[in-house]
Amino acid sequence: SVTGFVNSAFNLDGEEDNERHYKDHRAKLQIYPNELEAQPEFSGFRDWLHTFELYRGKNMGNELTDEGRIVGKFKGSLKIYKIPLPADIEDKTVTGGDPQYGLFQSLPGNEPIKVLVRVYVVKGNDLHPADMNGKADPYLVVRLGNATPINDKENYISKQLNPMFGKCFEIEATFPMESLLTVQVYDWDLVGMDDLIGETKIDLENRYYSRHRATCGISQRFDTLGYNSWRDPLKPTQILSRLCKEGKVDGPHYQPGKVRVENRIFTAPVDDTEDEEGVRKSMEEHLALAVLNHWEEIPKVGCKLVPEHIETRPLYNPDKPGIEQGKLEMWVDMFPMDMPAPPPAVDISPRKPKSYELRCIIWNTDDVVLEDDAFFTGEKMSDIYVKGWIKGQEDMQSTDIHYRSLTGEGNFNWRFIFPIDYLVAEEKIVISRKETLFSWDETETKIPARLNLQVWDADHFSADDFLGALTLDLNRFPRGAKSSKLCTLNMLKNDGSVPQMSLFKQKRVKGWWPFAVKNEQTDELELTGKVEAELHLFTSDEAEKHPAGQGRNEPDPLEKPNRPDSSFVWFLNPLKSLRYILWHNYKWMIIKVIIFLLLVAILVLFFYSMPGYSVKKIFGA
């Protein structure tokens, strides 16, 4: 089995030490990887009540044929033994009594008993696809005996093979008439009949009468308030007293800080701060719970009591016998109707995501690799811009372009805005969208909370060139460097040497982070640039109170960046091209050419004018 945490929450404003302390003190439960009755410590809940199938007709030795001959079931127990009992016989009965007076002492009667059944279905795992798109639209149907089934069709979950149901169904049953619980998973179809994906069946009567006490799981802690509040109508002291009385066990005998049952002494840490009487009573509950969690250590009558748990049950389809169609994570509580009413059912409905708005300001870039050659001069340069997204293509945003960067420096002052729905406990972002244009409803998916940034080189007549990427996990990422010089690839190490921070706690951070690409030959990261960014996380209410525009737009506009005069598109600005490209790079050559041309012009004029002037001189004109 696996230990899991019970419906825990995060203290987003706490420090790291407080969070670690909180996690260490969260209540835990058992998560079994299979059915509860398959756990060896519970012996299939057949410690005294066995089920025998009744057949009609002759046994043909064929399992499939024999299964169709079943007409009913007989529940009981058969034992054949000598009187007096031989010495090697078990020295206790089912309930712990002296076997010399019979092996079936103190068993419950078989009169009908009314029981409140609560069926908790947490989630489904790896359901078999039922639609052409390889998905399913699952919903639950719960049946108990011949009673009217509970159909949850209206709450089907669209296009999921691992649906989070989070449902609790309450049913009043009468044992033994209504004791077989069937939980079915159907696939919803818009047209035609819904298809059965699979089902699981639980014999509640066997659980109810088992001495492993499978009616309501025993918690590891006794809490009266909060998410782990005690949900059994009987308190630990009452349960322990009843077990001791039924098993004819000496105890319990309470003393300060300890309790004795038979020849065993149990202790439990208690940190109550109530009045004297309250402390004493609460201490007894903790001590009694310590005994219940170790009841298998009690001589003769001891056995493992079912703990607070979630069981994982396989689903099977009668049309495909023996082939698993998925699994259900669930548990069942049962409460006799002749006892005090149990507390309200546990709310296991799926957590609702919290709405946030992430604002990411791209201030500057530095040391970006120079990908292009200038058209006239052959200088290395790049036309830099930055892309950013969280969900994918649907929320991708880009800065404007810093043209003709000759040093890898880019100035942007550009704001990205990303609305997100975030599940705190799962650290995931929830996306609801239609998978195709013709989808009937939206499908919910969960993705990691990661901000993706990329730096690109813009090209006018060909595809843009990818230069580098940066991915920041918003729950744990390195704090930004204070300057470009301090920004290195070492910040991206995942070996624990770099301190991490969470934006959901810090809310706001500014700094420099490195862009990198993986070298295909060495399989190592190479630094391809650096970005100065500011991340600011708002709740939806805070974002409404302090609105901001995308890019440099209103409200709360950002100033235009102070870019060099040489940052422009050369073919759209011919005069600037002459000034900043030709004149800047070939100034002296141009001056020399102009002087040379002037000299040539003077000489041409001289030689052109000289013959006429000479004739005039000869003839005295």
C-alpha positions in Angstrom: 0.0 0.0 0.0 1.0 3.6 -0.4 0.6 6.4 2.1 -1.2 9.5 0.8 -2.0 12.9 2.3 -5.6 13.7 3.1 -7.1 16.6 1.2 -4.3 19.0 2.2 -4.0 22.6 1.3 -1.0 25.0 1.0 -0.3 28.0 3.2 0.9 30.3 0.4 2.1 33.0 2.7 4.1 30.8 5.0 7.9 30.5 4.9 9.6 27.3 3.7 10.3 26.0 7.3 6.6 26.5 8.2 5.5 24.7 5.1 7.8 21.8 5.8 6.5 21.6 9.4 3.0 21.7 8.1 3.6 18.9 5.6 5.1 16.8 8.4 2.0 17.1 10.5 -0.6 16.5 7.8 -3.0 13.5 8.3 -2.3 10.5 6.2 -4.3 7.6 4.9 -3.6 4.3 3.1 -3.9 4.0 -0.6 -4.2 0.4 -1.6 -3.2 -0.6 -5.1 -6.0 -3.2 -5.3 -9.3 -4.1 -3.7 -9.6 -4.0 0.0 -10.6 -7.7 0.2 -7.5 -8.6 -1.8 -5.3 -7.3 1.0 -3.8 -10.4 2.8 -4.3 -8.9 6.3 -8.1 -8.8 5.8 -8.5 -12.4 4.4 -11.1 -11.4 2.0 -13.4 -10.5 4.9 -14.2 -14.2 5.2 -13.0 -14.5 8.8 -16.3 -16.3 9.7 -18.9 -15.4 7.0 -18.4 -17.3 3.8 -20.3 -17.1 0.5 -21.3 -20.3 -1.4 -22.8 -20.1 -4.9 -25.9 -22.1 -5.6 -26.1 -23.8 -9.0 -28.9 -25.2 -11.1 -28.3 -28.3 -13.1 -25.3 -30.5 -13.7 -21.7 -29.4 -13.4 -20.2 -29.4 -16.9 -16.7 -28.4 -15.8 -16.9 -25.2 -18.0 -16.4 -22.0 -16.1 -18.4 -19.9 -18.6 -21.2 -22.4 -18.6 -21.2 -22.9 -14.8 -21.4 -19.1 -14.3 -24.7 -19.0 -16.2 -26.1 -21.7 -13.8 -25.8 -19.6 -10.7 -29.2 -19.0 -9.2 -28.3 -17.6 -5.8 -25.8 -17.5 -3.0 -25.7 -19.0 0.5 -23.9 -17.1 3.2 -22.8 -18.9 6.3 -20.0 -20.9 7.9 -19.5 -24.6 8.4 -17.1 -26.2 10.9 -16.9 -29.9 11.8 -15.1 -30.8 15.0 -14.9 -33.4 17.7 -16.3 -33.0 21.2 -14.3 -32.6 23.3 -11.9 -30.6 21.2 -8.5 -32.1 20.5 -5.5 -30.4 22.1 -4.1 -29.0 18.8 -7.3 -27.1 17.9 -7.2 -23.4 17.8 -7.4 -22.0 21.3 -9.9 -19.3 20.4 -13.2 -18.9 18.6 -13.9 -16.3 15.9 -14.8 -13.8 18.6 -12.1 -14.9 21.1 -14.2 -17.1 23.4 -13.4 -20.5 24.8 -13.8 -23.0 22.0 -15.0 -25.7 24.4 -18.3 -23.9 24.4 -18.6 -23.9 20.6 -16.7 -22.1 17.8 -19.6 -19.8 16.9 -20.0 -17.8 20.1 -21.3 -14.2 20.2 -22.0 -14.1 16.4 -24.5 -11.4 15.3 -28.0 -12.4 14.5 -29.4 -12.7 11.0 -32.4 -10.4 11.4 -32.6 -7.5 8.8 -30.6 -4.4 9.7 -30.8 -1.0 8.1 -27.5 0.7 7.2 -26.6 4.0 5.7 -24.1 3.4 3.0 -21.8 6.2 1.7 -19.9 5.4 -1.5 -17.0 7.8 -2.2 -15.6 7.6 -5.8 -12.5 9.7 -6.1 -11.2 9.1 -9.6 -10.9 6.7 -12.5 -7.6 5.6 -14.0 -6.7 4.3 -17.4 -10.3 3.8 -18.6 -10.8 1.9 -21.8 -11.5 4.3 -24.7 -15.1 4.1 -25.8 -15.2 6.7 -28.6 -13.6 7.0 -32.1 -11.3 9.8 -30.9 -9.6 7.4 -28.4 -11.3 9.1 -25.4 -14.4 8.6 -23.3 -17.1 10.7 -21.6 -17.4 8.8 -18.4 -20.1 9.1 -15.7 -21.1 6.9 -12.7 -24.1 4.7 -12.0 -24.4 3.2 -8.5 -26.6 0.2 -7.8 -27.3 -1.5 -4.5 -29.3 -4.8 -4.7 -32.5 -4.3 -6.6 -33.0 -0.7 -5.5 -33.4 2.1 -8.0 -29.9 2.9 -9.3 -28.3 6.3 -8.9 -27.5 7.7 -12.3 -25.1 10.6 -12.5 -25.3 11.0 -16.3 -25.8 14.8 -16.2 -22.4 15.2 -14.6 -20.4 13.2 -17.3 -16.8 14.3 -17.7 -15.9 15.1 -21.3 -13.1 13.3 -23.1 -11.2 11.9 -20.2 -9.6 8.5 -19.6 -8.5 9.5 -16.1 -11.5 11.4 -14.8 -11.6 13.1 -11.4 -15.1 12.2 -10.2 -15.0 13.4 -6.6 -18.5 12.1 -5.9 -20.2 10.8 -2.7 -23.5 8.8 -3.0 -25.7 8.1 0.0 -27.9 5.0 0.0 -30.1 3.5 2.7 -29.8 -0.3 2.5 -31.3 -3.3 4.4 -29.0 -6.3 4.9 -29.2 -9.0 3.8 -31.7 -8.1 1.0 -29.6 -5.3 -0.4 -25.9 -6.1 0.1 -24.3 -6.2 -3.3 -23.0 -2.8 -4.3 -22.3 -2.3 -8.0 -20.4 0.8 -9.2 -20.6 1.2 -13.0 -18.8 3.6 -15.3 -20.6 4.4 -18.5 -19.6 6.4 -21.6 -22.0 9.2 -22.5 -23.0 9.4 -26.1 -24.8 12.3 -27.8 -26.6 9.9 -30.2 -27.6 6.3 -29.4 -27.3 4.2 -26.2 -24.6 4.9 -23.7 -21.9 2.2 -23.5 -20.8 0.4 -20.3 -17.1 0.8 -19.9 -16.8 -1.4 -16.8 -18.1 -2.2 -13.3 -16.9 -3.4 -9.9 -19.0 -5.2 -7.3 -18.6 -5.1 -3.5 -20.2 -7.5 -1.0 -21.1 -5.0 1.7 -22.5 -7.6 4.1 -19.2 -9.5 4.4 -17.5 -6.2 5.2 -20.1 -5.2 7.7 -19.9 -8.4 9.7 -16.2 -8.8 9.5 -14.2 -8.4 12.7 -11.7 -6.3 10.7 -14.3 -3.6 11.1 -14.6 -2.5 7.5 -17.5 -0.2 8.2 -15.5 3.0 8.6 -11.7 3.2 8.4 -9.7 4.0 11.5 -7.8 7.2 11.2 -4.2 7.7 12.3 -5.1 10.8 14.2 -8.1 11.9 16.3 -9.3 15.4 15.2 -12.6 17.0 16.0 -12.3 19.8 13.5 -10.9 20.4 10.1 -10.4 18.3 7.0 -9.4 15.2 9.1 -12.3 15.4 11.6 -13.4 12.1 13.0 -16.2 10.7 10.9 -17.3 7.6 12.8 -20.4 8.1 15.1 -18.5 6.2 17.8 -15.4 7.8 19.3 -12.2 5.7 19.7 -12.9 5.0 23.4 -16.3 3.7 22.6 -15.0 1.5 19.8 -12.2 0.1 22.0 -14.6 -0.6 24.9 -16.9 -2.5 22.5 -14.1 -4.6 21.0 -12.8 -5.5 24.5 -16.3 -6.4 25.7 -17.1 -8.5 22.6 -13.7 -10.3 22.7 -13.8 -10.7 26.5 -10.5 -8.8 26.8 -9.3 -7.2 30.0 -9.3 -3.5 29.5 -9.0 -0.8 28.6 -7.3 0.7 31.7 -6.4 4.3 31.3 -3.6 6.1 33.1 -1.9 9.4 32.5 -0.2 9.1 29.1 -0.8 5.4 28.6 -3.5 2.7 28.4 -3.3 -1.1 29.2 -5.3 -3.7 27.3 -4.6 -7.3 28.4 -0.9 -7.4 29.0 0.0 -4.7 26.4 0.6 -1.0 27.3 0.2 1.7 24.6 1.2 5.3 24.7 0.4 8.2 22.4 1.8 11.8 22.2 -0.8 14.4 23.1 -0.5 18.2 22.9 -3.9 19.4 24.1 -4.4 22.8 25.7 -7.9 22.4 27.1 -9.2 22.4 30.7 -8.3 19.6 33.0 -11.4 17.5 32.2 -11.1 18.2 28.5 -7.4 17.2 28.5 -8.2 13.9 30.2 -11.0 13.0 27.8 -9.0 14.0 24.7 -6.0 12.0 26.0 -8.1 8.9 26.4 -9.3 9.3 22.8 -5.7 9.5 21.5 -4.7 6.5 23.7 -7.7 4.5 22.5 -6.9 5.3 18.9 -3.3 4.1 19.5 -4.7 0.7 20.6 -7.1 0.5 17.6 -4.2 1.1 15.2 -2.3 -1.8 16.8 -5.3 -4.1 17.6 -3.6 -7.0 15.8 -1.1 -7.1 18.7 -3.7 -8.0 21.2 -3.6 -11.8 22.1 -6.2 -14.2 20.8 -8.8 -11.7 19.5 -6.4 -9.2 17.8 -6.6 -8.6 14.1 -5.8 -5.8 11.7 -8.6 -3.2 11.7 -9.3 -1.5 8.4 -7.5 1.9 8.4 -8.7 5.1 6.8 -8.0 4.3 3.2 -8.6 4.5 -0.6 -8.9 1.2 -2.4 -8.2 0.8 -6.1 -10.7 -1.5 -7.8 -10.4 -2.9 -11.3 -13.3 -2.5 -13.7 -14.6 -5.4 -15.8 -17.2 -5.5 -18.6 -19.4 -8.7 -18.6 -19.1 -8.7 -22.4 -15.3 -8.9 -22.1 -14.7 -11.3 -19.2 -11.3 -11.2 -17.5 -10.1 -8.1 -19.4 -9.6 -5.1 -17.2 -11.2 -1.9 -18.5 -9.6 0.5 -16.0 -9.6 1.2 -12.3 -11.6 3.2 -9.7 -10.1 4.8 -6.6 -12.9 4.8 -4.0 -13.9 3.8 -0.5 -17.2 2.8 1.3 -18.4 3.8 4.7 -21.3 2.0 6.4 -23.3 3.2 9.5 -26.1 1.3 11.3 -29.3 3.3 11.3 -30.0 2.3 15.0 -26.9 4.3 16.2 -26.3 8.0 16.5 -26.3 9.8 13.1 -22.8 10.0 11.6 -21.2 13.4 10.8 -21.8 14.9 7.4 -20.2 13.2 4.4 -16.7 14.2 3.5 -16.5 16.7 0.7 -14.3 15.2 -2.0 -15.6 17.2 -4.9 -12.8 18.2 -7.3 -10.9 21.3 -6.2 -11.8 24.5 -8.0 -8.9 26.3 -9.6 -8.0 29.8 -8.5 -7.8 32.5 -11.1 -4.6 34.5 -11.4 -3.1 36.9 -13.9 0.6 36.7 -14.6 2.2 39.9 -16.0 5.7 39.4 -17.5 7.6 42.6 -18.5 10.5 42.0 -20.9 12.8 44.9 -20.2 16.0 44.1 -22.1 18.1 41.4 -23.6 21.9 41.2 -23.7 24.6 39.0 -25.3 22.1 37.5 -27.8 23.9 35.6 -30.5 24.3 37.6 -33.8 22.8 35.4 -36.5 22.7 37.6 -39.6 25.1 39.5 -41.8 24.3 43.2 -42.7 23.2 43.5 -46.4 25.7 46.3 -47.3 28.5 46.0 -44.8 28.6 42.3 -43.9 28.5 43.1 -40.1 27.1 40.5 -37.7 23.7 41.6 -36.4 20.3 40.3 -35.2 16.8 41.6 -35.4 15.8 40.5 -31.9 12.3 39.8 -30.5 11.0 37.7 -27.6 8.1 35.2 -27.5 6.3 34.1 -24.4 3.5 31.7 -23.6 2.1 29.4 -20.8 -0.8 27.4 -22.4 0.5 27.2 -25.9 -0.4 28.7 -29.2 -3.6 30.2 -27.9 -1.9 32.6 -25.5 1.5 33.1 -27.2 2.6 36.7 -27.3 5.6 38.5 -28.9 7.4 41.8 -28.3 8.1 44.2 -31.1 11.4 43.8 -32.9 14.7 45.5 -32.0 16.3 45.9 -35.4 19.9 45.8 -36.3 21.3 44.9 -32.9 25.1 44.8 -33.4 26.0 43.8 -29.8 23.2 41.4 -28.8 21.5 44.1 -26.8 17.8 44.6 -27.2 15.4 47.1 -25.5 11.7 46.3 -25.3 9.7 47.5 -22.3 7.0 45.1 -23.3 4.3 43.5 -21.1 2.9 40.0 -21.6 -0.4 39.2 -19.8 -1.4 35.6 -19.1 -4.7 34.8 -17.3 -4.5 31.4 -15.7 -6.6 29.1 -13.6 -4.3 27.4 -11.1 -4.9 24.3 -8.8 -2.8 25.0 -5.7 -2.6 21.5 -4.3 -1.7 19.9 -7.6 0.5 22.7 -8.8 -1.2 22.6 -12.2 -2.8 25.0 -14.6 -6.3 24.0 -15.7 -7.2 24.6 -19.4 -10.8 24.2 -20.7 -11.2 24.3 -24.4 -12.9 22.5 -27.3 -10.7 20.0 -28.9 -12.1 20.5 -32.4 -14.5 22.9 -34.0 -17.3 20.4 -33.9 -16.8 19.3 -30.3 -20.0 19.4 -28.2 -18.4 20.7 -25.1 -15.1 21.8 -23.6 -12.4 19.4 -22.4 -10.5 20.1 -19.2 -6.7 19.4 -19.2 -4.0 20.1 -16.7 -0.5 21.3 -17.5 2.5 22.3 -15.4 2.7 26.0 -14.4 5.6 27.0 -16.6 6.4 30.2 -18.3 8.1 29.7 -21.7 10.3 32.4 -23.2 12.2 32.3 -26.5 14.4 34.8 -28.3 14.2 34.9 -32.1 15.9 36.7 -35.0 13.4 38.2 -37.4 14.0 37.7 -41.1 12.1 39.6 -43.8 12.3 37.2 -46.7 12.6 33.8 -45.0 11.6 32.1 -41.8 12.7 33.6 -38.5 15.6 32.0 -36.8 15.3 30.5 -33.3 18.1 31.6 -31.0 17.4 30.3 -27.5 14.8 29.3 -24.9 14.1 29.7 -21.2 11.5 27.8 -19.2 10.6 28.9 -15.7 8.5 26.6 -13.4 6.5 29.1 -11.5 6.6 26.9 -8.4 10.3 26.5 -8.3 12.8 28.5 -10.4 16.1 30.3 -9.7 16.0 33.9 -8.5 17.1 36.2 -11.3 20.6 37.7 -11.3 21.0 41.3 -10.4 23.0 42.1 -13.5 23.7 40.7 -17.0 27.3 39.9 -16.0 26.1 37.7 -13.1 23.7 35.8 -15.3 25.2 32.4 -16.3 24.1 28.9 -17.3 24.8 27.7 -13.7 21.4 29.3 -12.8 19.7 26.4 -14.6 21.2 23.6 -12.6 18.8 21.1 -11.1 21.2 19.4 -8.7 19.9 21.4 -5.6 22.9 23.8 -5.6 20.8 26.7 -6.8 18.2 28.2 -4.4 14.7 28.0 -5.8 11.7 30.3 -5.3 8.0 30.1 -5.9 6.2 33.0 -7.6 3.0 31.9 -5.9 4.6 32.9 -2.6 7.0 35.7 -3.7 4.3 37.3 -6.0 6.9 39.6 -7.7 10.5 39.2 -8.9 12.8 41.0 -11.3 16.2 39.9 -12.6 18.3 38.4 -15.4 17.9 34.8 -16.7 19.8 33.0 -19.4 18.6 31.8 -22.8 20.1 28.5 -23.9 20.0 25.9 -26.6 21.2 22.3 -26.5 24.3 21.5 -28.7 23.4 18.5 -30.8 26.9 17.2 -30.9 27.9 17.5 -27.2 24.3 17.4 -25.8 25.2 20.3 -23.5 23.5 23.6 -23.1 25.0 26.7 -24.7 24.4 30.3 -23.7 22.7 32.2 -26.5 21.5 35.3 -24.7 20.2 36.9 -21.5 16.9 38.5 -20.7 15.9 41.0 -18.1 12.3 40.3 -17.1 9.9 41.2 -14.3 7.2 38.7 -13.2 4.3 39.9 -11.2 1.5 37.5 -10.1 -2.0 38.9 -9.3 -5.2 37.3 -8.2 -8.1 38.0 -10.4 -9.5 40.5 -7.9 -6.1 42.3 -7.6 -5.8 42.4 -11.4 -9.2 44.1 -11.7 -8.2 46.7 -9.2 -4.9 47.4 -10.8 -5.4 46.9 -14.6 -2.6 47.0 -17.1 -2.4 46.9 -20.9 -0.5 44.5 -23.1 2.7 45.7 -24.8 3.0 49.4 -24.0 -0.7 50.1 -24.2 -3.0 51.8 -21.6 -3.8 51.4 -18.8 -0.5 51.7 -16.9 1.5 52.1 -20.1 5.3 51.4 -20.3 7.7 53.9 -21.8 9.1 53.4 -25.2 12.6 51.9 -25.1 15.5 54.2 -25.8 16.9 52.3 -28.8 19.9 53.4 -30.8 19.2 55.5 -34.0 20.6 52.6 -36.0 17.7 50.4 -35.1 15.4 50.4 -38.1 14.4 48.4 -41.2 16.8 49.4 -44.0 14.5 49.0 -47.0 11.7 51.0 -45.4 14.0 53.9 -44.4 16.3 54.7 -47.4 17.5 58.0 -46.0 18.4 56.5 -42.7 20.1 53.6 -44.5 22.3 56.2 -46.3 23.1 57.9 -43.1 23.6 55.0 -40.6 24.8 52.3 -42.9 26.7 53.8 -45.9 27.9 57.1 -44.4 28.7 55.5 -41.0 30.8 52.7 -42.5 32.2 54.3 -45.6 32.5 58.0 -44.6 36.2 58.5 -45.5 35.9 56.5 -48.7 32.9 58.6 -49.8 34.8 61.8 -49.0 37.8 60.5 -51.0 35.5 59.6 -53.9 33.9 63.0 -53.9 37.3 64.8 -53.8 38.5 62.6 -56.6 35.4 63.3 -58.7 35.8 67.0 -58.1 39.4 66.9 -59.3 38.4 64.9 -62.3 35.7 67.5 -63.1 38.1 70.4 -62.8 40.6 68.7 -65.1 37.9 67.9 -67.6 36.7 71.5 -67.6 40.3 72.7 -67.9 41.1 70.5 -70.9 37.7 71.3 -72.4 38.1 75.0 -72.1 41.8 75.3 -72.9 41.7 74.9 -76.8 39.2 77.7 -77.2 41.1 80.0 -75.0 44.3 79.3 -76.9 42.7 80.2 -80.3 41.4 83.5 -78.9 44.9 84.3 -77.7 46.5 83.6 -81.1 44.1 85.7 -83.1 43.9 88.4 -80.5 40.3 87.9 -79.9 
